[in-house]
Amino acid sequence: MGDVLAGINSSWEFDTDSVLIRFERGIRTPKLFHVLGERRVPYEALRSIALVPGTRRGTVVLRAEPRPGADPLMEVAAGQLRESSDPYRLVLPVEREPLAASYVSEVHSVLGPWADEPADRHLVAAPAPPLQFKAYDGKVSFDGRKVSFRWFWTGASSAKWKAGDQAFAVDELEGVVWRSPDVMGGHLRLIRRGAHDRPSEEPDQDPTAVVFGLGYGLVHESLPLAASVLEAIRAAEPDLAPETAVAVPRAEPPAARVRPAPADIADRIRHLGELHEAGLLTDDEFSTKKAELLAEL
């Protein structure tokens, strides 16, 4: 192996122990591929690989399936990605079918008995932090050590606003749940250690969650961050001492909140402007809320 198989929106370079997937940055390429750039996938991370007819005339599709637990991106996505945004799907002109079939055969020959078993660790790297995105009710950022939620006064519920901005260290977390912003009820929720029951609060009331909305928390922004957080959580697990395996949530009282930084106020005013331009705020509402934010300086 070692040759490149070029397809639509991406190309796959097959090596002796892995395949390097490089994504194009064209206008018609899914934005998620722009963010991913390239990904090296060890054959150890694959459950199967197959060549199937394409949905478009004159095409065939090379489709790989990762083992459960091998890729944090696909683990978080949980089957919610559109077919066109599947990073393990390579669309090829039908004339390349014989060459693609030879690669499928070679990869199958190196897949071991472990292919049918869930992976015991992540084998494919998630996008590296720092990462951030804007949800409807707050800004989410991840620096590799902690996840921070900074609420937007214009979108956050009163419960979140009263709880104050939140920060969660990776070793406090057990998991992350991502529900695609492409569907109703999209959100990102962090699961704290020891929280074995499903959260009773709706995401818009839960200070460990942010909700998505039209234009907020897009897939190519929110999914890479969620995958990066999950990768960090799993990497931290072996380092946890037994007595700290179950973390006690630490709630900061509202009095502990500090005066907002001018940059934060500027971001919130820009957010107000976006809502105003979208027709979600009247002129009077925009002026009043802008004045209230300026008064916090």
Backbone hydrogen bonds in HBPLUS format (Angstrom, degrees):
<---DONOR---> <-ACCEPTOR-->    atom                        ^
c    i                          cat <-CA-CA->   ^        H-A-AA   ^      H-
h    n   atom  resd res      DA  || num        DHA   H-A  angle D-A-AA Bond
n    s   type  num  typ     dist DA aas  dist angle  dist       angle   num
A0002-GLY N   A0014-PHE O   2.38 MM  12  4.90 113.2  1.80 133.4 150.9     1
A0014-PHE N   A0003-ASP O   3.10 MM  11  5.85 152.0  2.18 169.9 162.1     2
A0005-LEU N   A0012-TRP O   2.78 MM   7  5.19 166.3  1.79 150.8 155.2     3
A0012-TRP N   A0005-LEU O   2.92 MM   7  5.19 164.9  1.94 141.6 142.9     4
A0007-GLY N   A0010-SER O   2.92 MM   3  5.58 154.4  1.99 152.5 160.2     5
A0008-ILE N   A0091-VAL O   2.81 MM  83  5.41 160.0  1.85 155.5 162.4     6
A0024-GLU N   A0009-ASN O   2.86 MM  15  5.17 175.6  1.86 136.6 138.1     7
A0011-SER N   A0022-ARG O   2.92 MM  11  5.41 149.6  2.01 149.3 159.1     8
A0022-ARG N   A0011-SER O   2.95 MM  11  5.41 167.9  1.97 163.2 166.0     9
A0013-GLU N   A0020-LEU O   2.89 MM   7  5.04 164.9  1.91 142.2 147.4    10
A0020-LEU N   A0013-GLU O   2.88 MM   7  5.04 163.9  1.91 145.2 146.4    11
A0015-ASP N   A0018-SER O   2.80 MM   3  5.28 157.4  1.85 169.3 174.2    12
A0043-TYR N   A0017-ASP O   3.03 MM  26  5.87 167.9  2.05 133.1 135.0    13
A0019-VAL N   A0041-VAL O   2.93 MM  22  5.32 158.3  1.98 139.0 144.0    14
A0041-VAL N   A0019-VAL O   2.87 MM  22  5.32 176.8  1.88 155.7 156.4    15
A0021-ILE N   A0039-ARG O   2.79 MM  18  5.20 172.7  1.80 159.2 156.8    16
A0039-ARG N   A0021-ILE O   2.82 MM  18  5.20 152.0  1.90 144.8 154.3    17
A0023-PHE N   A0037-GLY O   2.88 MM  14  5.44 173.8  1.89 161.8 161.6    18
A0029-THR N   A0026-GLY O   3.16 MM   3  5.08 154.9  2.23  99.3 107.0    19
A0033-PHE N   A0030-PRO O   2.96 MM   3  5.54 132.2  2.20 112.5 123.5    20
A0034-HIS N   A0031-LYS O   3.06 MM   3  4.97 120.6  2.42  92.8 107.9    21
A0035-VAL N   A0031-LYS O   3.18 MM   4  6.56 152.9  2.25 149.2 155.0    22
A0036-LEU N   A0032-LEU O   3.00 MM   4  6.29 158.4  2.04 149.9 156.1    23
A0037-GLY N   A0033-PHE O   2.98 MM   4  6.07 158.4  2.03 149.3 153.8    24
A0038-GLU N   A0036-LEU O   2.70 MM   2  5.62 122.9  2.02 119.5 102.3    25
A0045-ALA N   A0042-PRO O   2.82 MM   3  5.40 155.7  1.88 114.4 122.1    26
A0046-LEU N   A0043-TYR O   3.06 MM   3  5.29 162.9  2.09 109.9 115.4    27
A0067-ARG N   A0045-ALA O   2.80 MM  22  5.72 165.9  1.82 148.1 149.5    28
A0047-ARG N   A0065-GLU O   2.66 MM  18  5.48 168.5  1.67 159.5 163.0    29
A0048-SER N   A0065-GLU O   3.29 MM  17  5.26 152.7  2.36 138.4 142.5    30
A0065-GLU N   A0048-SER O   2.91 MM  17  5.26 163.6  1.93 147.5 145.8    31
A0050-ALA N   A0063-ARG O   2.89 MM  13  5.38 154.6  1.95 141.8 150.1    32
A0063-ARG N   A0050-ALA O   2.83 MM  13  5.38 168.8  1.85 163.7 166.7    33
A0052-VAL N   A0061-VAL O   2.88 MM   9  5.27 165.2  1.90 152.6 155.9    34
A0061-VAL N   A0052-VAL O   2.77 MM   9  5.27 170.0  1.78 166.9 167.7    35
A0054-GLY N   A0059-THR O   3.04 MM   5  4.87 150.0  2.13 128.3 120.4    36
A0094-VAL N   A0058-GLY O   2.92 MM  36  5.26 151.8  2.00 134.8 130.1    37
A0060-VAL N   A0092-LEU O   2.88 MM  32  5.29 153.6  1.95 145.9 154.1    38
A0092-LEU N   A0060-VAL O   2.79 MM  32  5.29 173.1  1.80 168.7 168.5    39
A0062-LEU N   A0090-LEU O   2.82 MM  28  5.01 165.2  1.85 152.5 153.0    40
A0090-LEU N   A0062-LEU O   2.85 MM  28  5.01 167.8  1.87 151.1 155.2    41
A0064-ALA N   A0088-TYR O   2.98 MM  24  5.28 166.2  1.99 157.6 161.4    42
A0070-ALA N   A0067-ARG O   3.04 MM   3  5.43 161.6  2.07 139.1 137.5    43
A0119-ALA N   A0068-PRO O   2.87 MM  51  6.13 153.6  1.94 163.3 172.2    44
A0123-LEU N   A0070-ALA O   2.73 MM  53  5.00 158.1  1.78 131.5 138.3    45
A0124-VAL N   A0070-ALA O   3.09 MM  54  6.29 142.5  2.24 167.2 161.3    46
A0075-GLU N   A0071-ASP O   2.93 MM   4  6.10 150.0  2.02 152.6 162.4    47
A0076-VAL N   A0072-PRO O   3.01 MM   4  6.08 161.1  2.05 144.6 148.1    48
A0077-ALA N   A0073-LEU O   2.98 MM   4  6.15 156.7  2.04 142.2 149.6    49
A0078-ALA N   A0074-MET O   3.03 MM   4  6.09 147.0  2.15 138.8 145.3    50
A0080-GLN N   A0077-ALA O   2.95 MM   3  5.44 153.4  2.02 118.3 126.7    51
A0085-SER N   A0082-ARG O   2.94 MM   3  5.35 146.6  2.05 110.9 121.0    52
A0086-ASP N   A0083-GLU O   3.23 MM   3  5.30 166.4  2.25 111.2 112.0    53
A0089-ARG N   A0086-ASP O   3.24 MM   3  5.59 145.5  2.37 122.7 120.7    54
A0096-ARG N   A0093-PRO O   2.94 MM   3  5.78 166.9  1.96 126.9 131.3    55
A0097-GLU N   A0094-VAL O   3.08 MM   3  5.36 162.1  2.11 115.2 117.4    56
A0100-ALA N   A0096-ARG O   2.96 MM   4  6.17 166.2  1.98 159.4 164.0    57
A0101-ALA N   A0097-GLU O   2.84 MM   4  5.98 154.7  1.90 153.3 160.2    58
A0102-SER N   A0098-PRO O   3.16 MM   4  6.44 144.8  2.28 141.2 149.5    59
A0102-SER N   A0099-LEU O   3.15 MM   3  5.23 123.5  2.48  95.6 109.5    60
A0103-TYR N   A0099-LEU O   3.23 MM   4  6.63 150.7  2.32 146.8 154.1    61
A0104-VAL N   A0100-ALA O   2.97 MM   4  6.28 158.3  2.01 152.1 158.3    62
A0105-SER N   A0101-ALA O   3.05 MM   4  6.27 157.2  2.10 144.9 150.2    63
A0106-GLU N   A0102-SER O   3.05 MM   4  6.30 154.9  2.11 143.2 149.8    64
A0107-VAL N   A0103-TYR O   2.88 MM   4  6.11 164.7  1.90 158.4 161.8    65
A0108-HIS N   A0104-VAL O   2.97 MM   4  6.12 164.0  2.00 149.5 154.3    66
A0109-SER N   A0105-SER O   3.15 MM   4  6.33 141.1  2.31 138.1 147.8    67
A0110-VAL N   A0107-VAL O   2.99 MM   3  5.43 150.5  2.08 111.0 119.7    68
A0111-LEU N   A0108-HIS O   3.32 MM   3  5.27 151.9  2.40  98.1 106.2    69
A0115-ALA N   A0112-GLY O   3.13 MM   3  5.81 169.4  2.14 119.9 123.2    70
A0117-GLU N   A0114-TRP O   2.97 MM   3  5.22 163.4  2.00 114.4 119.4    71
A0131-LEU N   A0142-PHE O   3.02 MM  11  5.35 154.7  2.08 147.1 155.2    72
A0142-PHE N   A0131-LEU O   2.83 MM  11  5.35 153.8  1.90 163.0 164.4    73
A0133-PHE N   A0140-VAL O   2.97 MM   7  5.51 149.8  2.06 149.9 157.2    74
A0140-VAL N   A0133-PHE O   2.91 MM   7  5.51 167.2  1.93 172.3 174.7    75
A0217-GLY N   A0134-LYS O   2.78 MM  83  5.66 119.4  2.15 163.3 151.5    76
A0135-ALA N   A0138-GLY O   2.79 MM   3  5.28 159.0  1.83 169.2 171.0    77
A0136-TYR N   A0211-VAL O   2.93 MM  75  5.91 153.0  2.01 153.1 161.0    78
A0152-PHE N   A0137-ASP O   2.93 MM  15  5.31 168.2  1.95 123.0 124.0    79
A0139-LYS N   A0150-ARG O   2.80 MM  11  5.14 158.3  1.85 144.0 146.7    80
A0150-ARG N   A0139-LYS O   2.94 MM  11  5.14 159.4  1.98 146.4 153.1    81
A0141-SER N   A0148-SER O   3.04 MM   7  5.27 152.9  2.12 144.9 151.4    82
A0148-SER N   A0141-SER O   2.86 MM   7  5.27 166.9  1.88 156.7 160.8    83
A0143-ASP N   A0146-LYS O   3.37 MM   3  6.06 155.3  2.44 158.5 161.5    84
A0170-VAL N   A0145-ARG O   2.89 MM  25  5.64 157.1  1.94 159.1 153.4    85
A0147-VAL N   A0168-PHE O   2.84 MM  21  5.16 158.6  1.88 143.7 147.0    86
A0168-PHE N   A0147-VAL O   2.79 MM  21  5.16 159.7  1.83 150.1 157.1    87
A0149-PHE N   A0166-GLN O   2.80 MM  17  5.03 164.4  1.82 142.2 146.9    88
A0166-GLN N   A0149-PHE O   2.94 MM  17  5.03 144.3  2.07 141.4 150.8    89
A0155-GLY N   A0152-PHE O   3.09 MM   3  5.40 148.9  2.19 107.2 116.0    90
A0156-ALA N   A0152-PHE O   2.83 MM   4  5.57 169.8  1.84 165.2 165.8    91
A0161-TRP N   A0157-SER O   2.94 MM   4  6.21 164.2  1.97 154.5 159.6    92
A0162-LYS N   A0158-SER O   2.90 MM   4  5.96 155.4  1.96 144.6 150.3    93
A0163-ALA N   A0159-ALA O   3.11 MM   4  6.23 146.3  2.23 135.3 144.4    94
A0164-GLY N   A0160-LYS O   3.03 MM   4  6.26 136.4  2.22 144.6 155.4    95
A0172-GLU N   A0169-ALA O   2.92 MM   3  5.39 160.5  1.96 116.0 122.3    96
A0173-LEU N   A0170-VAL O   3.00 MM   3  5.42 162.1  2.03 115.8 121.7    97
A0193-ARG N   A0172-GLU O   2.89 MM  21  5.83 164.8  1.92 148.9 146.8    98
A0174-GLU N   A0191-ILE O   2.66 MM  17  5.47 179.5  1.66 163.1 163.0    99
A0175-GLY N   A0191-ILE O   3.28 MM  16  4.96 148.3  2.39 135.3 134.8   100
A0191-ILE N   A0175-GLY O   2.86 MM  16  4.96 169.6  1.87 141.4 137.8   101
A0177-VAL N   A0189-ARG O   2.77 MM  12  5.08 167.7  1.79 156.9 161.3   102
A0189-ARG N   A0177-VAL O   2.82 MM  12  5.08 163.3  1.85 149.7 155.5   103
A0179-ARG N   A0187-HIS O   2.81 MM   8  5.19 172.2  1.82 167.2 167.3   104
A0187-HIS N   A0179-ARG O   3.06 MM   8  5.19 134.8  2.27 120.9 133.3   105
A0183-VAL N   A0180-SER O   3.25 MM   3  5.91 168.1  2.26 118.2 119.8   106
A0212-PHE N   A0186-GLY O   2.98 MM  26  5.29 174.5  1.98 134.7 133.3   107
A0188-LEU N   A0210-VAL O   2.96 MM  22  5.46 158.2  2.01 154.5 160.7   108
A0210-VAL N   A0188-LEU O   2.91 MM  22  5.46 154.0  1.98 152.3 160.5   109
A0190-LEU N   A0208-THR O   2.87 MM  18  5.49 172.9  1.88 165.8 166.6   110
A0195-ALA N   A0192-ARG O   3.10 MM   3  5.55 161.4  2.13 131.3 133.5   111
A0205-GLN N   A0202-GLU O   2.81 MM   3  5.39 159.3  1.86 122.8 130.0   112
A0206-ASP N   A0202-GLU O   3.13 MM   4  6.19 120.8  2.49 146.9 161.3   113
A0206-ASP N   A0203-PRO O   3.32 MM   3  5.00 149.8  2.42  94.5 103.1   114
A0209-ALA N   A0206-ASP O   3.05 MM   3  5.50 149.3  2.15 123.5 123.6   115
A0213-GLY N   A0216-TYR O   3.39 MM   3  5.08 160.8  2.43 124.8 129.8   116
A0216-TYR N   A0213-GLY O   2.81 MM   3  5.08 168.1  1.83 135.7 134.8   117
A0221-GLU N   A0218-LEU O   2.92 MM   3  5.31 148.0  2.02 111.4 121.8   118
A0222-SER N   A0218-LEU O   2.82 MM   4  5.95 171.9  1.82 170.4 173.0   119
A0223-LEU N   A0219-VAL O   3.01 MM   4  5.46 158.9  2.05 141.2 148.0   120
A0226-ALA N   A0222-SER O   3.01 MM   4  6.23 164.2  2.03 153.4 158.0   121
A0227-ALA N   A0223-LEU O   2.92 MM   4  6.14 160.8  1.96 158.0 163.0   122
A0228-SER N   A0224-PRO O   2.95 MM   4  6.11 153.5  2.03 144.2 151.4   123
A0229-VAL N   A0225-LEU O   2.95 MM   4  6.22 155.3  2.01 153.5 159.8   124
A0230-LEU N   A0226-ALA O   3.02 MM   4  6.27 161.5  2.06 147.9 152.7   125
A0231-GLU N   A0227-ALA O   2.94 MM   4  6.17 159.6  1.98 148.9 154.4   126
A0232-ALA N   A0228-SER O   3.07 MM   4  6.29 156.8  2.13 144.1 149.8   127
A0233-ILE N   A0229-VAL O   2.92 MM   4  6.20 152.5  2.00 150.9 159.0   128
A0234-ARG N   A0230-LEU O   2.99 MM   4  6.26 165.8  2.01 156.1 158.6   129
A0235-ALA N   A0231-GLU O   2.97 MM   4  6.15 154.7  2.04 146.1 153.7   130
A0236-ALA N   A0232-ALA O   3.04 MM   4  6.14 139.4  2.21 139.6 149.2   131
A0236-ALA N   A0233-ILE O   3.21 MM   3  5.23 128.3  2.50  94.2 107.4   132
A0237-GLU N   A0233-ILE O   3.22 MM   4  6.41 129.6  2.49 141.4 153.6   133
A0237-GLU N   A0234-ARG O   3.32 MM   3  5.29 140.3  2.49  96.0 106.4   134
A0239-ASP N   A0236-ALA O   3.05 MM   3  5.49 138.8  2.22 112.9 124.5   135
A0240-LEU N   A0237-GLU O   3.16 MM   3  5.49 165.5  2.18 113.7 118.3   136
A0244-THR N   A0241-ALA O   2.91 MM   3  5.38 151.2  2.00 114.4 123.7   137
A0245-ALA N   A0242-PRO O   3.22 MM   3  5.24 168.0  2.24 106.9 109.9   138
A0256-ALA N   A0253-PRO O   2.88 MM   3  5.57 158.5  1.93 121.9 128.6   139
A0257-ARG N   A0254-PRO O   3.13 MM   3  5.69 168.6  2.14 117.5 121.1   140
A0264-ASP N   A0261-ALA O   2.93 MM   3  5.25 123.4  2.26 106.7 121.1   141
A0265-ILE N   A0261-ALA O   3.12 MM   4  6.54 157.9  2.17 155.4 161.8   142
A0266-ALA N   A0262-PRO O   2.91 MM   4  6.17 157.4  1.97 149.4 155.8   143
A0267-ASP N   A0263-ALA O   2.99 MM   4  6.24 153.1  2.06 143.8 150.4   144
A0268-ARG N   A0264-ASP O   3.01 MM   4  6.31 154.8  2.07 148.8 155.5   145
A0269-ILE N   A0265-ILE O   2.92 MM   4  6.18 151.7  2.00 150.0 158.0   146
A0270-ARG N   A0266-ALA O   2.94 MM   4  6.22 153.5  2.02 145.8 153.2   147
A0271-HIS N   A0267-ASP O   2.92 MM   4  6.21 148.9  2.02 141.9 150.9   148
A0272-LEU N   A0268-ARG O   2.87 MM   4  6.18 151.9  1.95 142.9 150.5   149
A0273-GLY N   A0269-ILE O   2.92 MM   4  6.23 154.0  1.99 146.2 153.1   150
A0274-GLU N   A0270-ARG O   2.99 MM   4  6.35 147.0  2.10 144.4 152.9   151
A0275-LEU N   A0271-HIS O   3.06 MM   4  6.43 157.3  2.11 150.8 156.2   152
A0276-HIS N   A0272-LEU O   2.84 MM   4  6.10 151.9  1.91 150.1 159.1   153
A0277-GLU N   A0273-GLY O   2.87 MM   4  6.07 162.0  1.90 149.9 154.0   154
A0278-ALA N   A0274-GLU O   3.01 MM   4  6.16 141.0  2.16 138.4 149.0   155
A0280-LEU N   A0275-LEU O   2.86 MM   5  5.19 148.7  1.96 168.1 160.7   156
A0279-GLY N   A0276-HIS O   3.02 MM   3  5.18 157.7  2.07 105.1 111.9   157
A0286-PHE N   A0282-THR O   2.92 MM   4  6.08 161.9  1.95 151.7 156.7   158
A0287-SER N   A0283-ASP O   2.98 MM   4  6.20 163.3  2.00 150.0 154.2   159
A0288-THR N   A0284-ASP O   2.90 MM   4  6.07 165.9  1.92 154.0 157.9   160
A0289-LYS N   A0285-GLU O   3.00 MM   4  6.07 171.1  2.01 151.3 154.0   161
A0290-LYS N   A0286-PHE O   2.94 MM   4  5.95 151.1  2.02 144.4 153.1   162
A0291-ALA N   A0287-SER O   3.01 MM   4  6.14 154.2  2.08 143.7 150.2   163
A0292-GLU N   A0288-THR O   3.03 MM   4  6.35 150.2  2.12 144.2 152.6   164
A0293-LEU N   A0289-LYS O   3.03 MM   4  6.27 154.2  2.10 144.0 150.1   165
A0294-LEU N   A0290-LYS O   2.99 MM   4  6.25 159.6  2.03 148.5 154.3   166
A0295-ALA N   A0291-ALA O   3.00 MM   4  6.16 139.7  2.16 139.9 150.6   167
A0296-GLU N   A0293-LEU O   3.05 MM   3  5.39 151.1  2.14 105.9 114.6   168
A0297-LEU N   A0294-LEU O   3.19 MM   3  5.63 159.7  2.23 110.1 116.1   169
